[in-house]
Amino acid sequence: MNKKKFSSLSLQAKISSIYILANLFILLANMMLLIGINRMSNEMEKVYQENLNLNALSECLGGVQDSMVEYLGSKTTESLENYYRMEQEYSEKIRDLSDEIGNVSSTRMERNIRHMSEAYLELTSQTIEAKRGRNVEKYRLRYESATKLYHYIDAYIYRLNMEQFVSNSENYNSLSAAFRVFAYTSMMVMIVVILINVLLIIKFTGSMMEPLKTLSQRANEVAKGNLDVEMVAFQSEDEIGVLTRAFNQMVISLKVYIERIKDSMEATRRLKEKELLMEAHLTDAQLKYLQAQINPHFLFNTLNAGAQLAMMEGADRTYAYIQKVATFFRYNVRKENDQVSLREEINLVDDYIYILNVRFSGDIHYRKEIEESCLDRQIPSMILQPIVENCVNHGIREMAGEGEIRLSVRETKEGVCISISDNGVGMSQETIDGILQGTYDGTRKSSDSNGVAMDNVLARLRLFTGNDKVMDIYSEGIGKGTEFIIYLPVTPDADVE
Amino acid sequence: MEKKREKSATKRTEKRQQSPGYNLTGLLFATGGAVLVTVILIMGVFQMYLKRFQGEKGGQTYEEYYVMLTQDKKSDFWQAIYESAYLEGLSQGVYIDLLSNDLSQDYSIQELMDIAIYAKVDGIIVEADESLRMTEQINKAVSAGIPVVTLYGDNTQSERCSYVGLGYYDIGREYGRQILRIAGEKGKSQNVAMLVEAGSEKTSQNIVISGIQETIAQENTDETLSFQYSMIAVDGASDFTVEESIRDLFMQEEIPDIIVCLGARDTACVYQAVVDYNKVGQVSILGYYTSEAILKGIDRGVIDATIMVDTAQMGRYCVDALKEYKSLGNTSEYFAADISLIDKNNIEQYMGDSADE
């Protein structure tokens, strides 16, 4: 219980209590020794006290005798008073004498002196009494007896005094010898006590610092990155104990957190992988879906038949028209080639414009500025035509006057830059943002389309280039035309293939 | 190797876990204990030191206090009696003092009696004589409620409760027989000198002397032998007068053939004088009591014989008598201690004894 109590003290309280305790030990030892020395010196002071007492007793006895003699001689009141005073004093003094029969001769002598003194006092008072009664014979006799007894007592006291002086001198000698021994021993005791205290403090601070040392070693190891250190086993309720537990907890927590971070990183990586895979699948599916939408073999075969019929009837222009329409659709059907050359795409646009001009009797002016070197660049199929279609359907058709489509392909530092512009109604910035972010829904309104929408074009371009910035749309406002610019990077992944 | 290290590490951990915390409480207690034990030990030793001084003053106490009064406290004889009485007293809860030991002055027996009475002792053992003064003193003590036992010397007239003495008549008879034996060896008439204490009123001497005379008268079968008796008064008033008296005896023209000593000191003095005056063989000595010198004298043949008194018995008798009187109000009037004769025949035995002592 005590142990628990002690270990639950704070560090300061512990250190303080140790120091207080150590000091208490010293104080205790000191006090005990002081008490001892004090008693010893008291005893030494007392040594000759008995002799002094006996001298006083002897003097007092003499006083009694003298005052009695004086009274017997002069019978003055003063001497009588003197006698009574001395008698009183003496009888008080003899009361202090021992009345025991001890095995030490001084006690028996005291006893004898006491009894003799009592007898003496009785005799003297009888003498005084007889004197007062003028009984001469009687007081003379009693005086003689009293005087005799006085001499006996005096001799006795003298003897006792001598005896005590001898024994006291011996006592004094041995006492002073003992005193010296005691003083020496006291010093030794103090030294021993102080040594023990020092030992205690060293031991205590040592064992208090030991866990700290261990702790610092472990902390150093942890600081160097070794989290697999042995736990510091130490249970104490004080600050060191708290520190130790906190350290242990910290190391454990560190391990746990690191593990957790590792786990979460792993999970993120896996998730990303999965996401990428899914995206790939999705793209694939989308492409397949889109292509499935435009797979009209039947239409193509039918058109071919129409072309042959027109040729047989000698309608050359009709033949050429139908032929171009057929080519246009065949292009759409070529599913296996997802990537085509820029040349093929431009040819498709040419065909498309031709078909439109036939349909709308040459309303659309079509101009091309092509850098020949770019024509072999790879590009996803069905990119340019939907954009041109968009220009026609939303730009030119809704305006009055002659529409114009400009297609330019040029090489820049970043790659190939394809620009398709019209002089149509233009676009609001909202529409442009909507198209680029894929939120704009207006392109699907028209049924007069080959079915490939702008968002599809954008998505495919982005997938192809792996870049978000694949297209810009510029329009200076309503009625001022629109320009679509497609950026093909210098070395897109597909080109490397 | 690696495994070993791991094992030792786990062991260490286990050890630590078994004794977690500072585990200093034990250390604290141990230290405190050590300090306390050291201090207490020192204090105890010191206390014992002090006790020893104080013990001399206090110590054991006794119920009763008897005093023994004798003129001749320093002699072996009296010391032996006192020793025995003292030990007997201690066993019965009585402390016995040889009163004159307490005083620096030499007081007479009467004065010592005075002191004892004034001091209200519980019992007095006194070497009495038949003087009137002694009778008065004894009666005074008895009337003060102090029982008195006379020892060695009696005071028959007094109210003493008991007398512890020797069979003086027997001593006389022993002396008488020895004188007859010596006379038988030496022939002719014998001048027998008996040393008696001058001015003494002790009746014991008279009994001894009459014992001697009667024995010789009764047992002397040789008609040719004749005896002249003379009493030599030895002045025992002071230490030196005895010796002087005895020397005087040897300065006379007629030196006694046989000297009967009735005291240990007398015996020693006569023995020395006989040696000094070169009278060995010429003067026979009958001694009294034993001392180293007397025993040596017997061994050398200077002293013919001595009377051995059972002093231990005497001491015991004194205490027993007083105790008995105090408890029963009555006791035997007379206790006689045993006596025995030491001569050349049995000296070995006593020499051995005294050597042992």
Chai-1 contact restraints between the chains, C-beta under 6 A:
chainA,res_idxA,chainB,res_idxB,connection_type,confidence,min_distance_angstrom,max_distance_angstrom,comment,restraint_id
A,N2,B,T25,contact,1.0,0.0,6.0,A-B,restraint_1
A,K3,B,T25,contact,1.0,0.0,6.0,A-B,restraint_2
A,F6,B,T25,contact,1.0,0.0,6.0,A-B,restraint_3
A,S7,B,G21,contact,1.0,0.0,6.0,A-B,restraint_4
A,F25,B,V35,contact,1.0,0.0,6.0,A-B,restraint_5
A,A29,B,V39,contact,1.0,0.0,6.0,A-B,restraint_6
A,M32,B,V39,contact,1.0,0.0,6.0,A-B,restraint_7
A,M32,B,M43,contact,1.0,0.0,6.0,A-B,restraint_8
A,G36,B,F46,contact,1.0,0.0,6.0,A-B,restraint_9
A,E100,B,T61,contact,1.0,0.0,6.0,A-B,restraint_10
A,I101,B,T61,contact,1.0,0.0,6.0,A-B,restraint_11
A,I101,B,Y62,contact,1.0,0.0,6.0,A-B,restraint_12
A,I101,B,Y65,contact,1.0,0.0,6.0,A-B,restraint_13
A,I101,B,Y95,contact,1.0,0.0,6.0,A-B,restraint_14
A,G102,B,G59,contact,1.0,0.0,6.0,A-B,restraint_15
A,G102,B,T61,contact,1.0,0.0,6.0,A-B,restraint_16
A,N103,B,G59,contact,1.0,0.0,6.0,A-B,restraint_17
A,N103,B,Q60,contact,1.0,0.0,6.0,A-B,restraint_18
A,V104,B,E56,contact,1.0,0.0,6.0,A-B,restraint_19
A,V104,B,G59,contact,1.0,0.0,6.0,A-B,restraint_20
A,M109,B,D102,contact,1.0,0.0,6.0,A-B,restraint_21
A,N112,B,A119,contact,1.0,0.0,6.0,A-B,restraint_22
A,H115,B,A119,contact,1.0,0.0,6.0,A-B,restraint_23
A,H115,B,K120,contact,1.0,0.0,6.0,A-B,restraint_24
A,M116,B,Y118,contact,1.0,0.0,6.0,A-B,restraint_25
A,M116,B,A119,contact,1.0,0.0,6.0,A-B,restraint_26
A,A119,B,Y118,contact,1.0,0.0,6.0,A-B,restraint_27
A,L149,B,Y118,contact,1.0,0.0,6.0,A-B,restraint_28
A,Y152,B,I115,contact,1.0,0.0,6.0,A-B,restraint_29
A,A155,B,L103,contact,1.0,0.0,6.0,A-B,restraint_30
A,A155,B,Q105,contact,1.0,0.0,6.0,A-B,restraint_31
A,R159,B,D102,contact,1.0,0.0,6.0,A-B,restraint_32
A,R159,B,L103,contact,1.0,0.0,6.0,A-B,restraint_33
A,R159,B,S104,contact,1.0,0.0,6.0,A-B,restraint_34
A,N171,B,F53,contact,1.0,0.0,6.0,A-B,restraint_35
A,A178,B,Y49,contact,1.0,0.0,6.0,A-B,restraint_36
A,F182,B,F46,contact,1.0,0.0,6.0,A-B,restraint_37
A,T185,B,I42,contact,1.0,0.0,6.0,A-B,restraint_38
A,V189,B,T38,contact,1.0,0.0,6.0,A-B,restraint_39
A,V189,B,I42,contact,1.0,0.0,6.0,A-B,restraint_40
A,V192,B,T38,contact,1.0,0.0,6.0,A-B,restraint_41
A,V193,B,V35,contact,1.0,0.0,6.0,A-B,restraint_42
A,I196,B,T31,contact,1.0,0.0,6.0,A-B,restraint_43
A,I196,B,A34,contact,1.0,0.0,6.0,A-B,restraint_44
A,I196,B,V35,contact,1.0,0.0,6.0,A-B,restraint_45
A,L200,B,T31,contact,1.0,0.0,6.0,A-B,restraint_46
A,K203,B,L27,contact,1.0,0.0,6.0,A-B,restraint_47
A,F204,B,L24,contact,1.0,0.0,6.0,A-B,restraint_48
A,S207,B,Y22,contact,1.0,0.0,6.0,A-B,restraint_49
A,A233,B,T13,contact,1.0,0.0,6.0,A-B,restraint_50
A,A233,B,R16,contact,1.0,0.0,6.0,A-B,restraint_51
A,A233,B,Q17,contact,1.0,0.0,6.0,A-B,restraint_52
A,Q235,B,P20,contact,1.0,0.0,6.0,A-B,restraint_53
A,Q235,B,G21,contact,1.0,0.0,6.0,A-B,restraint_54
A,S236,B,G21,contact,1.0,0.0,6.0,A-B,restraint_55
